[in-house]
C-alpha cells in the first residue's frame, strides 16, 4: 500500500518558497536575535555551528508550554516521539531512524551529561528519556550522528536540555498554568548571590496535578493522569584564577496512571502464502515441501491418505457450550463490525447453532487450529472518534480497578567545572542519578465489559508489573586549546556506568482454550474437578488472581549492568582563509552484564511470567484424576515426578541453581505441580511455572566512530558545510522476553547497528540578518538494523528474538526559515518561521526468518528454510525489501506566525499561531497499516510587560482526533492453543505445530489530546 502525499508536499514547499520570495520585496527588516548553543561542547552562535541544530529559547519553552519530549517533537519536524505498550516504552526518531528494538538511537543529555537509557522488560528508552522538564533555559536538538562528541547513544542525533543558572543579582520568578481539562501546574524559583557575590544560588520548586483527557470505559476512572512535584538547587561559583563551578541537585516525584490507549480490532483476514504449509504446488505444478509453519486440522486428511477427525469435534464433542457459537462470538470481540459482516457473522440474539456452523464451514480459519488465514489490521488506523473498543483492561490483582500506572522517585546531582587558561580550558562533567520506578500496565489494552463480578471479561491479558531501580554515574574530562593560529584541538575521555535492577511480576495469562480445569469463579485453583467446559470463554481475572500470589512472592529478575569507556579527539584546521577542516573521532569500549532466570529444565515451556490455565493442554472429557494418572498433566511443563522426564531432568539441573538455593531446588523435586504444599486442600501450582535460578550473560565490544567536517564561511552571514560520519549503535542482550523464554544467549543476544551518513548544509542570514535560511541535504546508509522476529525455542514454541536483518537507506532534506520584517503592518511587527523535512526511506535488503504464520501473512511471501542445517523445513524466510521504514513520515512541517504591537507604556500585545503537519507513517516494517497524516493548530494571545506576562492558549484548535501514535505486540500465532494431549486422528500435534499467543500483530491506538483551553502567566522580579 503506497501513499500519495505529493500534492501536500508540493503545497508546503510552494508555501515556503512563496514566503521567501515575498520577503525579498519588503523594504524594511528587523534583525534576528542571536541564539547561543553548546552543540560542540562550547558556547557559540547557532549560525556558526557546521551541523543541523534546532534550539528552543527559554521564552519559547514557556510560551509553548513544553514540559516533555513529546512537546519537543511536536514543534520539531525532524523528530517524532512514540510510546508503545507501557509508559516506559518510549521511542525517539530523528531523520526517519526509528529505534524499533534494541538501544535507543538518540542521546538525551542534561547540561552535557548523558542520561540515556534502554528499557529492560519492554522495548524503548525507559522513563529516563521522558522525565518532566523543569527549570529550563534552552533545548538543543542535534540532527545526524553525534557519537564522536556526545558518546555512546548519539547514533542518530542528540537532544540536550540546558537548565537555568543562578543570576548575578537577586531575582525570583513564578509561573502558573491551568486549563479546562483540570490540569494545573505551578513553578517558582529564586536566585541570589552570597559570599560577596562569589557564589550564586538558585532554588526552584514545581508541582503539577493533571487529569487525563479520557476515562476507562470499564471503570469510568480517568487515564493518563499525572501528578507530582520537583525540587532543585543550583549553584555557580566563579574564581579569579579562571575556575568556574556549576553544581545542581534535583529531586522529582511523579505518579502517572496508565496511558489512554485501546486495542484496535482486526479488519482483514490475511491469507498465508502456499509456501508456508507442509507442502505446496509450485509454478511447474509440482507438489514440493513447504515451510510447515501453518496447519489446518479441519477434517482434511493429515497425510493426504487417512482422514483426520474434525479438530473442534475432537476436543468438544461433549462440551456444555456449542463450540461453533463460542468461537464465532469470541472472534467478534477482536474484529471490526465490517469484517464480521464480511465473514457472515449472524445476529447473536436470533442465531441458531446451524447459523454458527455455517459460518465455521465457510471460514475454516476461525477454528482455533487452522492457520489458512489470520486476522490482521490493514490500511488507515481509525481516528479517535471511530474507536469503540474500551480503552484498557482492569487489574486482575484488584477486582474492578485500573492498573496503577507508574510511581517514580528521581534523584540527580551534577557538577560541571571549567578552568580557563591562557591557551585553552579544561572542562569536567560529573553526574549521578537514581531512579526508582514501579509500573503496572495493561499491555494489550484489551478490556471487555462483563456482567459477572469481574469488571473485565477479557479472556487473555498481558500484565506488565515491574519494580525497577536505575543508577547512573558519568565522568568526563576534556581539554580544548584556544590558539590564535589555524590549528586547535580537543582531547577528552569518558566513563559511564549504569546499573539497572528490575524485579518482574508480569504475567501473560490466557484463559481461552479448551477443557479448562481451573473453573472456580472465586479465582481459586481447584484440582480434581470433573468439569468439562469445552472451548472456554472465561474471564481471565479469576485465573490471574489465583496466580498473583505466586508472582507477589516470587519476582523474576531482569538486571543489566553497563560499563562504558571512551576517548575522543577533535582537530580543527583552518587550511585556507574561511575554510576549516574538522576531524572528530571516538574510540569506545563497552561491557554489558545481564542477569535473569535460568530454567531448571530448558526443554520445558512456560517461563516465570507465563500462565496458561485454560489452553496449555487438551484434556478429554474424563475425570481429572484419571487424566492426571495417565501422565498427561502439563505435558510440556516442568514435572520432576514424571517417570519419563524425572531422572534425566534431575541429573541436568545446573550446578548454579543448587549453589544459589538448594532448598528451593529440592522442594521442586519433592513436590509436583498438583501437590498441596501448604495443606489448605488446594494445589499450590508452584511448578506450573518452570522453576528457575539466576544466571548471567556477558558481552564486550569496542568500536571507532569517526567524523569529518569541512566548512566554508563564504561571508560573515553564510556558512556552508559538508560532513561524513560512521556511526555505530552497540549490540547487547534483549531482556524483553525472559519472562516467557528465560535467559538464553542464542535468543537474547543481538549485534550492533551501523550507519554511514553524509550531509551538506547551509546556515545563512540575509538582508541585514532579517531573513534566516538554514538547510541540509543528507543521506544515511543504514545496515544491520535490530528488528524483532520470532524463533523456535528449546521446546519448539515460538519466542521473540531480536535479529540484525536489514539494510536501509534514508535520503532527506531539511529547511528552516525565519523572517522578521520591521515594516509595521496592522500597527505591529511580525515574525514568521517554518521548518520542513522531506524523507525518502526504504529497506533495501530486509529478510528475516520466522516461524510465525501471522508475520508471514503480513509479508505475503515465504521461502521455506530449515532452522537447523540439514534439518526439516520449519521456518519461512520473509522479505520486506522495498518497504518504507516504520514511523518515518515522508514529510513533516512546523511553523509559526507571531504578531506583536505596543499597547501603552511597557505593555505589548502578542498573538501566536503554531501549525504542525506530519505525513502518514507506517506502524511497522510490514507496511500493512499506517497512521493518517496529522494536522494540528495551536493559538495563543496575551500581553507582556518587562516583568510579567499572561496569555490565553488553545491547543488543538480544531479538535482533530486523528490517531498520531500507535503501540503494538508480537505476532507469534493465530490460535489459542499450547501443548499436546489431544488425539487427532491418532496423531499427536508436533511442537512446531502448536502456537501460543492469540493476538496476531495486534496494535493499540493512543488517543490524541482533544482541544484544550487554558491560561498561562508568569511574574519576574529583578530579572532583566
Secondary structure, 3 states (H helix, E strand, C coil): CCCCCHHHHHHHHHHHHHHHHHHHCCCCCCCCCCCEECCCCCCEEHHHCCCEEEEEEHHHHHHHCCCCHHHHHHCCCCEEEEECCCCCCEEEEECCECCCCCCCCEEEEECCEECCCCCCCCCCCCHHHHCCCCCEEEEEEEECCCHHHHCCCCCCEEEEEEECCCCCCCEEEEEEEEECCCEEEEEEEEEEEECCCCEEEEEEEEEEEECCCEECCCCCCEECCEEEEEEEEEEEEECCCCEEEEEEEEEEEEEECCCCEEECCECEEEECCHHHCCEEECCCCCEEECCCCCCECCCCCCCCCCCCCCHHHHHHCCCCCCHHHHHHHHHHHHECHHHHHHCCCCCCCCCCHHHHHHHHHHCHHHCCCECCEEEECCEECCCHHHCCCCCCCCCCCCCCCCCCEEEEEEEEEEEEEEEEECCEEEEEEEEEEEEEEEEEEECCCCCCECCCCCCECCCEEEEEEEEEEEEEEEEEEEEEECCCCCEEEEEEEEEEEEEEEEEECCEEEECEEECCCCCCCCCCCCCCCCCCCCEEECCCHHHHHHHHHHHHHCCEEEEEEEEEEEEEEEEEEEEECCEEEEEEEEEEEEEEEEEEEEECCCCCCCCCCEECCCCCCCCCCCCHHHHHHCCCCCCCCCCCCCCCCHHHHHHHCCHHHHHHCHHHHHHHHHCCCCCCCCCCCCCCCHHHCCCEEEEEEEEEEEEEEEEEEEEEEEECCEEEEEEEEEEEECCEECCCCHHHHCCCHHHHEECCEEEEEEEEEEEEEECCCCEEEEEEEEEEEEECCEEEEEEECCCCCEEEEEEECEEEEEEEEEEEEEECCCCCECCEEEEEEEEEEEEEEEEEEEEEEECCHHHHHHHCCCEEEECCCCCCEEEEEEECCCCCCCCCCCEEEEEEEEEEEEEECCEEEEEEEEEEEECCEECCCCCCEEECCEEEEEEEEEEECCCEEEEEEEECCCCCCCCCEEEECCCCCCCCCCCCCCCECCECCCHHHCCCCCCCCCEEEECCCCCEEEEEEEEEECCC
